[in-house]
């Protein structure tokens, strides 16, 4: 039936990871769990993928300092 073909059809993650799921599960995966989702560096605010965030912030944090006047990392 049409409901099963649309609501329960498994689709691959469009961000390119190996995850497959229904549209409802896929939306949550792409927003919160996908290692290839976009996120921001805490220090320099550059957009990076989640799977590279820890390594990037480890390097970036060593090169930046928090300015107590303007409340940002410089």
Predicted model as a PDB file, atoms N, CA, C, CB and O in Angstrom, pLDDT in the B-factor column:
MODEL        1                                                                  
ATOM      1  N   UNK A   1       0.826  -1.186   0.000  1.00 78.00           N  
ATOM      2  CA  UNK A   1       0.000   0.000   0.000  1.00 78.00           C  
ATOM      3  C   UNK A   1       0.874   1.255   0.000  1.00 78.00           C  
ATOM      4  CB  UNK A   1      -0.942  -0.005   1.208  1.00 78.00           C  
ATOM      5  O   UNK A   1       2.065   1.189   0.306  1.00 78.00           O  
ATOM      6  N   UNK A   2       0.296   2.358  -0.334  1.00 85.00           N  
ATOM      7  CA  UNK A   2       1.063   3.600  -0.505  1.00 85.00           C  
ATOM      8  C   UNK A   2       1.704   4.055   0.798  1.00 85.00           C  
ATOM      9  CB  UNK A   2       0.163   4.707  -1.047  1.00 85.00           C  
ATOM     10  O   UNK A   2       2.825   4.561   0.783  1.00 85.00           O  
ATOM     11  N   UNK A   3       1.027   3.887   1.910  1.00 85.00           N  
ATOM     12  CA  UNK A   3       1.592   4.284   3.204  1.00 85.00           C  
ATOM     13  C   UNK A   3       2.915   3.562   3.450  1.00 85.00           C  
ATOM     14  CB  UNK A   3       0.596   3.983   4.350  1.00 85.00           C  
ATOM     15  O   UNK A   3       3.908   4.198   3.803  1.00 85.00           O  
ATOM     16  N   UNK A   4       2.939   2.267   3.270  1.00 81.00           N  
ATOM     17  CA  UNK A   4       4.162   1.485   3.505  1.00 81.00           C  
ATOM     18  C   UNK A   4       5.263   1.861   2.533  1.00 81.00           C  
ATOM     19  CB  UNK A   4       3.870  -0.005   3.395  1.00 81.00           C  
ATOM     20  O   UNK A   4       6.437   1.863   2.901  1.00 81.00           O  
ATOM     21  N   UNK A   5       4.904   2.177   1.301  1.00 77.00           N  
ATOM     22  CA  UNK A   5       5.897   2.542   0.298  1.00 77.00           C  
ATOM     23  C   UNK A   5       6.534   3.898   0.594  1.00 77.00           C  
ATOM     24  CB  UNK A   5       5.261   2.558  -1.081  1.00 77.00           C  
ATOM     25  O   UNK A   5       7.686   4.133   0.229  1.00 77.00           O  
ATOM     26  N   UNK A   6       5.804   4.783   1.245  1.00 78.00           N  
ATOM     27  CA  UNK A   6       6.361   6.109   1.516  1.00 78.00           C  
ATOM     28  C   UNK A   6       6.872   6.248   2.949  1.00 78.00           C  
ATOM     29  CB  UNK A   6       5.315   7.171   1.246  1.00 78.00           C  
ATOM     30  O   UNK A   6       8.011   6.669   3.152  1.00 78.00           O  
ATOM     31  N   UNK A   7       6.076   5.913   3.921  1.00 79.00           N  
ATOM     32  CA  UNK A   7       6.437   6.132   5.321  1.00 79.00           C  
ATOM     33  C   UNK A   7       7.489   5.161   5.842  1.00 79.00           C  
ATOM     34  CB  UNK A   7       5.215   6.033   6.173  1.00 79.00           C  
ATOM     35  O   UNK A   7       8.264   5.512   6.732  1.00 79.00           O  
ATOM     36  N   UNK A   8       7.527   3.968   5.310  1.00 85.00           N  
ATOM     37  CA  UNK A   8       8.433   2.949   5.839  1.00 85.00           C  
ATOM     38  C   UNK A   8       9.564   2.581   4.873  1.00 85.00           C  
ATOM     39  CB  UNK A   8       7.651   1.711   6.185  1.00 85.00           C  
ATOM     40  O   UNK A   8      10.329   1.654   5.136  1.00 85.00           O  
ATOM     41  N   UNK A   9       9.664   3.291   3.782  1.00 89.00           N  
ATOM     42  CA  UNK A   9      10.728   3.026   2.814  1.00 89.00           C  
ATOM     43  C   UNK A   9      12.051   3.493   3.394  1.00 89.00           C  
ATOM     44  CB  UNK A   9      10.443   3.730   1.455  1.00 89.00           C  
ATOM     45  O   UNK A   9      12.142   4.587   3.951  1.00 89.00           O  
ATOM     46  N   UNK A  10      13.062   2.671   3.264  1.00 91.00           N  
ATOM     47  CA  UNK A  10      14.401   3.026   3.769  1.00 91.00           C  
ATOM     48  C   UNK A  10      15.119   3.826   2.701  1.00 91.00           C  
ATOM     49  CB  UNK A  10      15.230   1.750   4.159  1.00 91.00           C  
ATOM     50  O   UNK A  10      15.144   3.449   1.529  1.00 91.00           O  
ATOM     51  N   UNK A  11      15.705   4.941   3.126  1.00 92.00           N  
ATOM     52  CA  UNK A  11      16.448   5.799   2.208  1.00 92.00           C  
ATOM     53  C   UNK A  11      17.838   6.062   2.791  1.00 92.00           C  
ATOM     54  CB  UNK A  11      15.687   7.142   1.952  1.00 92.00           C  
ATOM     55  O   UNK A  11      18.001   6.095   4.010  1.00 92.00           O  
ATOM     56  N   UNK A  12      18.834   6.249   1.930  1.00 96.00           N  
ATOM     57  CA  UNK A  12      20.189   6.495   2.423  1.00 96.00           C  
ATOM     58  C   UNK A  12      20.353   7.937   2.879  1.00 96.00           C  
ATOM     59  CB  UNK A  12      21.218   6.168   1.341  1.00 96.00           C  
ATOM     60  O   UNK A  12      19.635   8.830   2.428  1.00 96.00           O  
ATOM     61  N   UNK A  13      21.289   8.148   3.763  1.00 96.00           N  
ATOM     62  CA  UNK A  13      21.621   9.492   4.238  1.00 96.00           C  
ATOM     63  C   UNK A  13      22.195  10.291   3.069  1.00 96.00           C  
ATOM     64  CB  UNK A  13      22.636   9.438   5.436  1.00 96.00           C  
ATOM     65  O   UNK A  13      23.115   9.830   2.394  1.00 96.00           O  
ATOM     66  N   UNK A  14      21.663  11.472   2.832  1.00 95.00           N  
ATOM     67  CA  UNK A  14      22.124  12.292   1.705  1.00 95.00           C  
ATOM     68  C   UNK A  14      23.452  12.990   1.992  1.00 95.00           C  
ATOM     69  CB  UNK A  14      21.072  13.330   1.356  1.00 95.00           C  
ATOM     70  O   UNK A  14      24.018  13.633   1.108  1.00 95.00           O  
ATOM     71  N   UNK A  15      23.954  12.869   3.226  1.00 96.00           N  
ATOM     72  CA  UNK A  15      25.241  13.473   3.558  1.00 96.00           C  
ATOM     73  C   UNK A  15      26.404  12.548   3.218  1.00 96.00           C  
ATOM     74  CB  UNK A  15      25.283  13.836   5.036  1.00 96.00           C  
ATOM     75  O   UNK A  15      27.568  12.930   3.334  1.00 96.00           O  
ATOM     76  N   UNK A  16      26.074  11.321   2.793  1.00 94.00           N  
ATOM     77  CA  UNK A  16      27.108  10.425   2.295  1.00 94.00           C  
ATOM     78  C   UNK A  16      27.656   9.403   3.269  1.00 94.00           C  
ATOM     79  CB  UNK A  16      28.204  11.214   1.815  1.00 94.00           C  
ATOM     80  O   UNK A  16      28.614   8.703   2.942  1.00 94.00           O  
ATOM     81  N   UNK A  17      27.083   9.294   4.449  1.00 96.00           N  
ATOM     82  CA  UNK A  17      27.536   8.235   5.354  1.00 96.00           C  
ATOM     83  C   UNK A  17      26.802   6.944   4.975  1.00 96.00           C  
ATOM     84  CB  UNK A  17      27.277   8.618   6.868  1.00 96.00           C  
ATOM     85  O   UNK A  17      26.029   6.948   4.018  1.00 96.00           O  
ATOM     86  N   UNK A  18      27.015   5.882   5.674  1.00 95.00           N  
ATOM     87  CA  UNK A  18      26.432   4.587   5.305  1.00 95.00           C  
ATOM     88  C   UNK A  18      25.055   4.330   5.932  1.00 95.00           C  
ATOM     89  CB  UNK A  18      27.373   3.482   5.709  1.00 95.00           C  
ATOM     90  O   UNK A  18      24.503   3.245   5.756  1.00 95.00           O  
ATOM     91  N   UNK A  19      24.493   5.298   6.653  1.00 96.00           N  
ATOM     92  CA  UNK A  19      23.213   5.116   7.342  1.00 96.00           C  
ATOM     93  C   UNK A  19      22.051   5.044   6.358  1.00 96.00           C  
ATOM     94  CB  UNK A  19      22.981   6.252   8.334  1.00 96.00           C  
ATOM     95  O   UNK A  19      22.026   5.763   5.359  1.00 96.00           O  
ATOM     96  N   UNK A  20      21.091   4.171   6.648  1.00 95.00           N  
ATOM     97  CA  UNK A  20      19.828   4.103   5.926  1.00 95.00           C  
ATOM     98  C   UNK A  20      18.709   4.018   6.944  1.00 95.00           C  
ATOM     99  CB  UNK A  20      19.791   2.890   4.949  1.00 95.00           C  
ATOM    100  O   UNK A  20      18.838   3.326   7.954  1.00 95.00           O  
ATOM    101  N   UNK A  21      17.614   4.713   6.689  1.00 94.00           N  
ATOM    102  CA  UNK A  21      16.480   4.649   7.596  1.00 94.00           C  
ATOM    103  C   UNK A  21      15.247   5.264   6.979  1.00 94.00           C  
ATOM    104  CB  UNK A  21      16.805   5.341   8.897  1.00 94.00           C  
ATOM    105  O   UNK A  21      15.287   5.773   5.859  1.00 94.00           O  
ATOM    106  N   UNK A  22      14.155   5.214   7.709  1.00 91.00           N  
ATOM    107  CA  UNK A  22      12.924   5.831   7.226  1.00 91.00           C  
ATOM    108  C   UNK A  22      13.087   7.356   7.274  1.00 91.00           C  
ATOM    109  CB  UNK A  22      11.691   5.368   8.078  1.00 91.00           C  
ATOM    110  O   UNK A  22      14.001   7.867   7.921  1.00 91.00           O  
ATOM    111  N   UNK A  23      12.204   8.066   6.594  1.00 86.00           N  
ATOM    112  CA  UNK A  23      12.314   9.525   6.514  1.00 86.00           C  
ATOM    113  C   UNK A  23      12.330  10.174   7.899  1.00 86.00           C  
ATOM    114  CB  UNK A  23      11.160  10.092   5.692  1.00 86.00           C  
ATOM    115  O   UNK A  23      13.093  11.114   8.125  1.00 86.00           O  
ATOM    116  N   UNK A  24      11.515   9.697   8.816  1.00 86.00           N  
ATOM    117  CA  UNK A  24      11.467  10.262  10.159  1.00 86.00           C  
ATOM    118  C   UNK A  24      12.779  10.045  10.905  1.00 86.00           C  
ATOM    119  CB  UNK A  24      10.315   9.654  10.944  1.00 86.00           C  
ATOM    120  O   UNK A  24      13.316  10.971  11.512  1.00 86.00           O  
ATOM    121  N   UNK A  25      13.284   8.838  10.858  1.00 93.00           N  
ATOM    122  CA  UNK A  25      14.546   8.523  11.534  1.00 93.00           C  
ATOM    123  C   UNK A  25      15.702   9.237  10.850  1.00 93.00           C  
ATOM    124  CB  UNK A  25      14.793   7.000  11.550  1.00 93.00           C  
ATOM    125  O   UNK A  25      16.626   9.708  11.513  1.00 93.00           O  
ATOM    126  N   UNK A  26      15.652   9.316   9.526  1.00 93.00           N  
ATOM    127  CA  UNK A  26      16.720   9.949   8.771  1.00 93.00           C  
ATOM    128  C   UNK A  26      16.852  11.435   9.105  1.00 93.00           C  
ATOM    129  CB  UNK A  26      16.478   9.772   7.285  1.00 93.00           C  
ATOM    130  O   UNK A  26      17.966  11.953   9.187  1.00 93.00           O  
ATOM    131  N   UNK A  27      15.741  12.115   9.295  1.00 92.00           N  
ATOM    132  CA  UNK A  27      15.783  13.540   9.648  1.00 92.00           C  
ATOM    133  C   UNK A  27      16.529  13.760  10.960  1.00 92.00           C  
ATOM    134  CB  UNK A  27      14.359  14.109   9.753  1.00 92.00           C  
ATOM    135  O   UNK A  27      17.357  14.666  11.056  1.00 92.00           O  
ATOM    136  N   UNK A  28      16.245  12.941  11.967  1.00 94.00           N  
ATOM    137  CA  UNK A  28      16.937  13.050  13.263  1.00 94.00           C  
ATOM    138  C   UNK A  28      18.414  12.696  13.105  1.00 94.00           C  
ATOM    139  CB  UNK A  28      16.274  12.126  14.321  1.00 94.00           C  
ATOM    140  O   UNK A  28      19.286  13.367  13.656  1.00 94.00           O  
ATOM    141  N   UNK A  29      18.681  11.636  12.350  1.00 96.00           N  
ATOM    142  CA  UNK A  29      20.057  11.218  12.109  1.00 96.00           C  
ATOM    143  C   UNK A  29      20.870  12.363  11.497  1.00 96.00           C  
ATOM    144  CB  UNK A  29      20.090   9.984  11.186  1.00 96.00           C  
ATOM    145  O   UNK A  29      21.966  12.667  11.967  1.00 96.00           O  
ATOM    146  N   UNK A  30      20.340  12.986  10.467  1.00 96.00           N  
ATOM    147  CA  UNK A  30      21.077  14.041   9.772  1.00 96.00           C  
ATOM    148  C   UNK A  30      21.258  15.282  10.647  1.00 96.00           C  
ATOM    149  CB  UNK A  30      20.357  14.418   8.484  1.00 96.00           C  
ATOM    150  O   UNK A  30      22.265  15.979  10.517  1.00 96.00           O  
ATOM    151  N   UNK A  31      20.327  15.564  11.511  1.00 96.00           N  
ATOM    152  CA  UNK A  31      20.417  16.754  12.362  1.00 96.00           C  
ATOM    153  C   UNK A  31      21.278  16.541  13.606  1.00 96.00           C  
ATOM    154  CB  UNK A  31      19.035  17.183  12.782  1.00 96.00           C  
ATOM    155  O   UNK A  31      21.933  17.473  14.073  1.00 96.00           O  
ATOM    156  N   UNK A  32      21.281  15.312  14.148  1.00 96.00           N  
ATOM    157  CA  UNK A  32      21.906  15.106  15.450  1.00 96.00           C  
ATOM    158  C   UNK A  32      23.000  14.042  15.509  1.00 96.00           C  
ATOM    159  CB  UNK A  32      20.870  14.756  16.414  1.00 96.00           C  
ATOM    160  O   UNK A  32      23.858  14.102  16.390  1.00 96.00           O  
ATOM    161  N   UNK A  33      22.994  13.072  14.597  1.00 97.00           N  
ATOM    162  CA  UNK A  33      23.865  11.911  14.755  1.00 97.00           C  
ATOM    163  C   UNK A  33      24.866  11.692  13.632  1.00 97.00           C  
ATOM    164  CB  UNK A  33      23.038  10.708  14.885  1.00 97.00           C  
ATOM    165  O   UNK A  33      25.913  11.086  13.862  1.00 97.00           O  
ATOM    166  N   UNK A  34      24.581  12.160  12.439  1.00 98.00           N  
ATOM    167  CA  UNK A  34      25.425  11.852  11.286  1.00 98.00           C  
ATOM    168  C   UNK A  34      26.832  12.413  11.478  1.00 98.00           C  
ATOM    169  CB  UNK A  34      24.801  12.414  10.000  1.00 98.00           C  
ATOM    170  O   UNK A  34      26.983  13.588  11.812  1.00 98.00           O  
ATOM    171  N   UNK A  35      27.863  11.593  11.272  1.00 98.00           N  
ATOM    172  CA  UNK A  35      29.225  12.093  11.422  1.00 98.00           C  
ATOM    173  C   UNK A  35      29.590  13.122  10.356  1.00 98.00           C  
ATOM    174  CB  UNK A  35      30.202  10.943  11.373  1.00 98.00           C  
ATOM    175  O   UNK A  35      30.583  13.835  10.497  1.00 98.00           O  
ATOM    176  N   UNK A  36      28.804  13.202   9.304  1.00 97.00           N  
ATOM    177  CA  UNK A  36      29.079  14.171   8.234  1.00 97.00           C  
ATOM    178  C   UNK A  36      28.192  15.410   8.301  1.00 97.00           C  
ATOM    179  CB  UNK A  36      28.904  13.509   6.891  1.00 97.00           C  
ATOM    180  O   UNK A  36      28.213  16.240   7.392  1.00 97.00           O  
ATOM    181  N   UNK A  37      27.407  15.538   9.386  1.00 97.00           N  
ATOM    182  CA  UNK A  37      26.578  16.743   9.524  1.00 97.00           C  
ATOM    183  C   UNK A  37      27.479  17.948   9.771  1.00 97.00           C  
ATOM    184  CB  UNK A  37      25.543  16.584  10.682  1.00 97.00           C  
ATOM    185  O   UNK A  37      28.581  17.806  10.300  1.00 97.00           O  
ATOM    186  N   UNK A  38      27.013  19.115   9.394  1.00 97.00           N  
ATOM    187  CA  UNK A  38      27.793  20.334   9.582  1.00 97.00           C  
ATOM    188  C   UNK A  38      27.630  20.841  11.014  1.00 97.00           C  
ATOM    189  CB  UNK A  38      27.362  21.420   8.569  1.00 97.00           C  
ATOM    190  O   UNK A  38      26.541  20.786  11.587  1.00 97.00           O  
ATOM    191  N   UNK A  39      28.710  21.327  11.570  1.00 97.00           N  
ATOM    192  CA  UNK A  39      28.708  21.899  12.909  1.00 97.00           C  
ATOM    193  C   UNK A  39      29.735  23.029  12.932  1.00 97.00           C  
ATOM    194  CB  UNK A  39      29.024  20.811  14.002  1.00 97.00           C  
ATOM    195  O   UNK A  39      30.516  23.177  11.991  1.00 97.00           O  
ATOM    196  N   UNK A  40      29.738  23.812  13.984  1.00 95.00           N  
ATOM    197  CA  UNK A  40      30.644  24.949  14.069  1.00 95.00           C  
ATOM    198  C   UNK A  40      31.739  24.694  15.099  1.00 95.00           C  
ATOM    199  CB  UNK A  40      29.871  26.222  14.422  1.00 95.00           C  
ATOM    200  O   UNK A  40      31.495  24.094  16.146  1.00 95.00           O  
ATOM    201  N   UNK A  41      32.936  25.153  14.789  1.00 92.00           N  
ATOM    202  CA  UNK A  41      34.035  25.098  15.739  1.00 92.00           C  
ATOM    203  C   UNK A  41      33.736  26.076  16.869  1.00 92.00           C  
ATOM    204  CB  UNK A  41      35.398  25.428  15.050  1.00 92.00           C  
ATOM    205  O   UNK A  41      33.337  27.215  16.626  1.00 92.00           O  
ATOM    206  N   UNK A  42      33.927  25.632  18.088  1.00 88.00           N  
ATOM    207  CA  UNK A  42      33.698  26.465  19.268  1.00 88.00           C  
ATOM    208  C   UNK A  42      34.620  27.666  19.300  1.00 88.00           C  
ATOM    209  CB  UNK A  42      33.878  25.651  20.529  1.00 88.00           C  
ATOM    210  O   UNK A  42      34.257  28.716  19.831  1.00 88.00           O  
ATOM    211  N   UNK A  43      35.804  27.524  18.740  1.00 86.00           N  
ATOM    212  CA  UNK A  43      36.813  28.572  18.836  1.00 86.00           C  
ATOM    213  C   UNK A  43      36.792  29.554  17.667  1.00 86.00           C  
ATOM    214  CB  UNK A  43      38.167  27.952  18.933  1.00 86.00           C  
ATOM    215  O   UNK A  43      36.684  30.762  17.878  1.00 86.00           O  
ATOM    216  N   UNK A  44      36.893  29.049  16.438  1.00 86.00           N  
ATOM    217  CA  UNK A  44      37.020  29.951  15.285  1.00 86.00           C  
ATOM    218  C   UNK A  44      35.713  30.121  14.514  1.00 86.00           C  
ATOM    219  CB  UNK A  44      38.090  29.435  14.348  1.00 86.00           C  
ATOM    220  O   UNK A  44      35.639  30.933  13.592  1.00 86.00           O  
ATOM    221  N   UNK A  45      34.679  29.358  14.886  1.00 86.00           N  
ATOM    222  CA  UNK A  45      33.355  29.420  14.288  1.00 86.00           C  
ATOM    223  C   UNK A  45      33.319  29.052  12.809  1.00 86.00           C  
ATOM    224  CB  UNK A  45      32.805  30.784  14.463  1.00 86.00           C  
ATOM    225  O   UNK A  45      32.391  29.441  12.099  1.00 86.00           O  
ATOM    226  N   UNK A  46      34.321  28.305  12.334  1.00 91.00           N  
ATOM    227  CA  UNK A  46      34.296  27.798  10.965  1.00 91.00           C  
ATOM    228  C   UNK A  46      33.385  26.575  10.928  1.00 91.00           C  
ATOM    229  CB  UNK A  46      35.738  27.444  10.459  1.00 91.00           C  
ATOM    230  O   UNK A  46      33.305  25.830  11.904  1.00 91.00           O  
ATOM    231  N   UNK A  47      32.699  26.367   9.806  1.00 96.00           N  
ATOM    232  CA  UNK A  47      31.823  25.213   9.669  1.00 96.00           C  
ATOM    233  C   UNK A  47      32.651  23.989   9.281  1.00 96.00           C  
ATOM    234  CB  UNK A  47      30.715  25.484   8.620  1.00 96.00           C  
ATOM    235  O   UNK A  47      33.423  24.029   8.323  1.00 96.00           O  
ATOM    236  N   UNK A  48      32.482  22.894  10.042  1.00 96.00           N  
ATOM    237  CA  UNK A  48      33.212  21.647   9.806  1.00 96.00           C  
ATOM    238  C   UNK A  48      32.247  20.483   9.968  1.00 96.00           C  
ATOM    239  CB  UNK A  48      34.426  21.504  10.782  1.00 96.00           C  
ATOM    240  O   UNK A  48      31.133  20.656  10.461  1.00 96.00           O  
ATOM    241  N   UNK A  49      32.676  19.296   9.552  1.00 97.00           N  
ATOM    242  CA  UNK A  49      31.830  18.119   9.757  1.00 97.00           C  
ATOM    243  C   UNK A  49      32.045  17.594  11.178  1.00 97.00           C  
ATOM    244  CB  UNK A  49      32.146  17.009   8.700  1.00 97.00           C  
ATOM    245  O   UNK A  49      33.120  17.753  11.756  1.00 97.00           O  
ATOM    246  N   UNK A  50      31.023  16.978  11.718  1.00 97.00           N  
ATOM    247  CA  UNK A  50      31.062  16.495  13.101  1.00 97.00           C  
ATOM    248  C   UNK A  50      32.183  15.492  13.333  1.00 97.00           C  
ATOM    249  CB  UNK A  50      29.734  15.865  13.469  1.00 97.00           C  
ATOM    250  O   UNK A  50      32.770  15.460  14.415  1.00 97.00           O  
ATOM    251  N   UNK A  51      32.485  14.677  12.334  1.00 97.00           N  
ATOM    252  CA  UNK A  51      33.528  13.656  12.520  1.00 97.00           C  
ATOM    253  C   UNK A  51      34.932  14.263  12.577  1.00 97.00           C  
ATOM    254  CB  UNK A  51      33.460  12.631  11.391  1.00 97.00           C  
ATOM    255  O   UNK A  51      35.887  13.563  12.913  1.00 97.00           O  
ATOM    256  N   UNK A  52      35.070  15.530  12.259  1.00 96.00           N  
ATOM    257  CA  UNK A  52      36.382  16.185  12.329  1.00 96.00           C  
ATOM    258  C   UNK A  52      36.447  17.260  13.412  1.00 96.00           C  
ATOM    259  CB  UNK A  52      36.721  16.802  10.987  1.00 96.00           C  
ATOM    260  O   UNK A  52      37.476  17.912  13.589  1.00 96.00           O  
ATOM    261  N   UNK A  53      35.355  17.435  14.126  1.00 96.00           N  
ATOM    262  CA  UNK A  53      35.281  18.521  15.111  1.00 96.00           C  
ATOM    263  C   UNK A  53      36.292  18.366  16.248  1.00 96.00           C  
ATOM    264  CB  UNK A  53      33.884  18.592  15.688  1.00 96.00           C  
ATOM    265  O   UNK A  53      36.989  19.325  16.578  1.00 96.00           O  
ATOM    266  N   UNK A  54      36.385  17.187  16.850  1.00 94.00           N  
ATOM    267  CA  UNK A  54      37.300  16.995  17.984  1.00 94.00           C  
ATOM    268  C   UNK A  54      38.748  17.300  17.595  1.00 94.00           C  
ATOM    269  CB  UNK A  54      37.195  15.557  18.513  1.00 94.00           C  
ATOM    270  O   UNK A  54      39.453  18.019  18.302  1.00 94.00           O  
ATOM    271  N   UNK A  55      39.174  16.750  16.476  1.00 94.00           N  
ATOM    272  CA  UNK A  55      40.553  16.982  16.032  1.00 94.00           C  
ATOM    273  C   UNK A  55      40.772  18.464  15.693  1.00 94.00           C  
ATOM    274  CB  UNK A  55      40.879  16.098  14.803  1.00 94.00           C  
ATOM    275  O   UNK A  55      41.793  19.044  16.063  1.00 94.00           O  
ATOM    276  N   UNK A  56      39.809  19.069  14.989  1.00 93.00           N  
ATOM    277  CA  UNK A  56      39.937  20.475  14.623  1.00 93.00           C  
ATOM    278  C   UNK A  56      40.003  21.352  15.873  1.00 93.00           C  
ATOM    279  CB  UNK A  56      38.763  20.906  13.728  1.00 93.00           C  
ATOM    280  O   UNK A  56      40.866  22.223  15.977  1.00 93.00           O  
ATOM    281  N   UNK A  57      39.095  21.125  16.819  1.00 91.00           N  
ATOM    282  CA  UNK A  57      39.063  21.958  18.025  1.00 91.00           C  
ATOM    283  C   UNK A  57      40.290  21.739  18.896  1.00 91.00           C  
ATOM    284  CB  UNK A  57      37.805  21.669  18.832  1.00 91.00           C  
ATOM    285  O   UNK A  57      40.720  22.657  19.594  1.00 91.00           O  
ATOM    286  N   UNK A  58      40.852  20.555  18.868  1.00 90.00           N  
ATOM    287  CA  UNK A  58      42.071  20.315  19.620  1.00 90.00           C  
ATOM    288  C   UNK A  58      43.204  21.186  19.080  1.00 90.00           C  
ATOM    289  CB  UNK A  58      42.458  18.826  19.562  1.00 90.00           C  
ATOM    290  O   UNK A  58      43.950  21.796  19.847  1.00 90.00           O  
ATOM    291  N   UNK A  59      43.324  21.238  17.773  1.00 88.00           N  
ATOM    292  CA  UNK A  59      44.344  22.088  17.148  1.00 88.00           C  
ATOM    293  C   UNK A  59      43.991  23.562  17.244  1.00 88.00           C  
ATOM    294  CB  UNK A  59      44.529  21.702  15.692  1.00 88.00           C  
ATOM    295  O   UNK A  59      44.847  24.388  17.559  1.00 88.00           O  
ATOM    296  N   UNK A  60      42.761  23.889  16.979  1.00 86.00           N  
ATOM    297  CA  UNK A  60      42.310  25.279  16.957  1.00 86.00           C  
ATOM    298  C   UNK A  60      42.367  25.900  18.355  1.00 86.00           C  
ATOM    299  CB  UNK A  60      40.882  25.367  16.399  1.00 86.00           C  
ATOM    300  O   UNK A  60      42.763  27.056  18.508  1.00 86.00           O  
ATOM    301  N   UNK A  61      41.978  25.142  19.358  1.00 78.00           N  
ATOM    302  CA  UNK A  61      41.983  25.635  20.727  1.00 78.00           C  
ATOM    303  C   UNK A  61      43.373  25.976  21.224  1.00 78.00           C  
ATOM    304  CB  UNK A  61      41.364  24.622  21.635  1.00 78.00           C  
ATOM    305  O   UNK A  61      43.543  26.854  22.070  1.00 78.00           O  
ATOM    306  N   UNK A  62      44.363  25.282  20.698  1.00 78.00           N  
ATOM    307  CA  UNK A  62      45.753  25.569  21.070  1.00 78.00           C  
ATOM    308  C   UNK A  62      46.245  26.880  20.470  1.00 78.00           C  
ATOM    309  CB  UNK A  62      46.661  24.430  20.625  1.00 78.00           C  
ATOM    310  O   UNK A  62      47.204  27.473  20.965  1.00 78.00           O  
ATOM    311  N   UNK A  63      45.586  27.331  19.402  1.00 77.00           N  
ATOM    312  CA  UNK A  63      46.031  28.535  18.704  1.00 77.00           C  
ATOM    313  C   UNK A  63      45.202  29.763  19.040  1.00 77.00           C  
ATOM    314  CB  UNK A  63      45.997  28.305  17.226  1.00 77.00           C  
ATOM    315  O   UNK A  63      45.530  30.866  18.603  1.00 77.00           O  
ATOM    316  N   UNK A  64      44.140  29.591  19.805  1.00 75.00           N  
ATOM    317  CA  UNK A  64      43.258  30.729  20.102  1.00 75.00           C  
ATOM    318  C   UNK A  64      43.251  31.046  21.588  1.00 75.00           C  
ATOM    319  CB  UNK A  64      41.831  30.441  19.626  1.00 75.00           C  
ATOM    320  O   UNK A  64      43.592  30.206  22.421  1.00 75.00           O  
ATOM    321  N   UNK A  65      42.859  32.262  21.901  1.00 81.00           N  
ATOM    322  CA  UNK A  65      42.765  32.710  23.285  1.00 81.00           C  
ATOM    323  C   UNK A  65      41.396  33.371  23.466  1.00 81.00           C  
ATOM    324  CB  UNK A  65      43.938  33.701  23.653  1.00 81.00           C  
ATOM    325  O   UNK A  65      40.892  34.026  22.553  1.00 81.00           O  
ATOM    326  N   UNK A  66      40.812  33.200  24.623  1.00 81.00           N  
ATOM    327  CA  UNK A  66      39.519  33.804  24.904  1.00 81.00           C  
ATOM    328  C   UNK A  66      39.712  35.246  25.359  1.00 81.00           C  
ATOM    329  CB  UNK A  66      38.755  32.993  25.971  1.00 81.00           C  
ATOM    330  O   UNK A  66      40.448  35.502  26.313  1.00 81.00           O  
ATOM    331  N   UNK A  67      39.058  36.187  24.687  1.00 84.00           N  
ATOM    332  CA  UNK A  67      39.114  37.598  25.062  1.00 84.00           C  
ATOM    333  C   UNK A  67      37.979  37.890  26.022  1.00 84.00           C  
ATOM    334  CB  UNK A  67      39.035  38.521  23.814  1.00 84.00           C  
ATOM    335  O   UNK A  67      36.810  37.797  25.650  1.00 84.00           O  
ATOM    336  N   UNK A  68      38.317  38.244  27.264  1.00 86.00           N  
ATOM    337  CA  UNK A  68      37.303  38.490  28.272  1.00 86.00           C  
ATOM    338  C   UNK A  68      36.524  39.780  28.020  1.00 86.00           C  
ATOM    339  CB  UNK A  68      37.942  38.540  29.632  1.00 86.00           C  
ATOM    340  O   UNK A  68      35.436  39.953  28.568  1.00 86.00           O  
ATOM    341  N   UNK A  69      37.048  40.670  27.216  1.00 89.00           N  
ATOM    342  CA  UNK A  69      36.365  41.922  26.907  1.00 89.00           C  
ATOM    343  C   UNK A  69      35.215  41.703  25.925  1.00 89.00           C  
ATOM    344  CB  UNK A  69      37.354  42.936  26.336  1.00 89.00           C  
ATOM    345  O   UNK A  69      34.084  42.120  26.172  1.00 89.00           O  
ATOM    346  N   UNK A  70      35.524  41.041  24.803  1.00 89.00           N  
ATOM    347  CA  UNK A  70      34.473  40.841  23.799  1.00 89.00           C  
ATOM    348  C   UNK A  70      33.819  39.456  23.867  1.00 89.00           C  
ATOM    349  CB  UNK A  70      35.048  41.052  22.420  1.00 89.00           C  
ATOM    350  O   UNK A  70      32.880  39.178  23.121  1.00 89.00           O  
ATOM    351  N   UNK A  71      34.308  38.592  24.753  1.00 82.00           N  
ATOM    352  CA  UNK A  71      33.724  37.269  25.001  1.00 82.00           C  
ATOM    353  C   UNK A  71      33.777  36.335  23.798  1.00 82.00           C  
ATOM    354  CB  UNK A  71      32.301  37.424  25.434  1.00 82.00           C  
ATOM    355  O   UNK A  71      32.848  35.553  23.594  1.00 82.00           O  
ATOM    356  N   UNK A  72      34.836  36.397  22.997  1.00 78.00           N  
ATOM    357  CA  UNK A  72      35.011  35.485  21.875  1.00 78.00           C  
ATOM    358  C   UNK A  72      36.452  34.990  21.857  1.00 78.00           C  
ATOM    359  CB  UNK A  72      34.646  36.175  20.532  1.00 78.00           C  
ATOM    360  O   UNK A  72      37.340  35.598  22.455  1.00 78.00           O  
ATOM    361  N   UNK A  73      36.670  33.862  21.152  1.00 76.00           N  
ATOM    362  CA  UNK A  73      38.012  33.350  20.972  1.00 76.00           C  
ATOM    363  C   UNK A  73      38.663  34.068  19.796  1.00 76.00           C  
ATOM    364  CB  UNK A  73      37.997  31.820  20.751  1.00 76.00           C  
ATOM    365  O   UNK A  73      38.052  34.205  18.736  1.00 76.00           O  
ATOM    366  N   UNK A  74      39.896  34.525  19.975  1.00 76.00           N  
ATOM    367  CA  UNK A  74      40.625  35.222  18.911  1.00 76.00           C  
ATOM    368  C   UNK A  74      41.970  34.555  18.660  1.00 76.00           C  
ATOM    369  CB  UNK A  74      40.827  36.706  19.272  1.00 76.00           C  
ATOM    370  O   UNK A  74      42.728  35.000  17.798  1.00 76.00           O  
TER     371      UNK A  74                                                      
ENDMDL                                                                          
END                                                                             
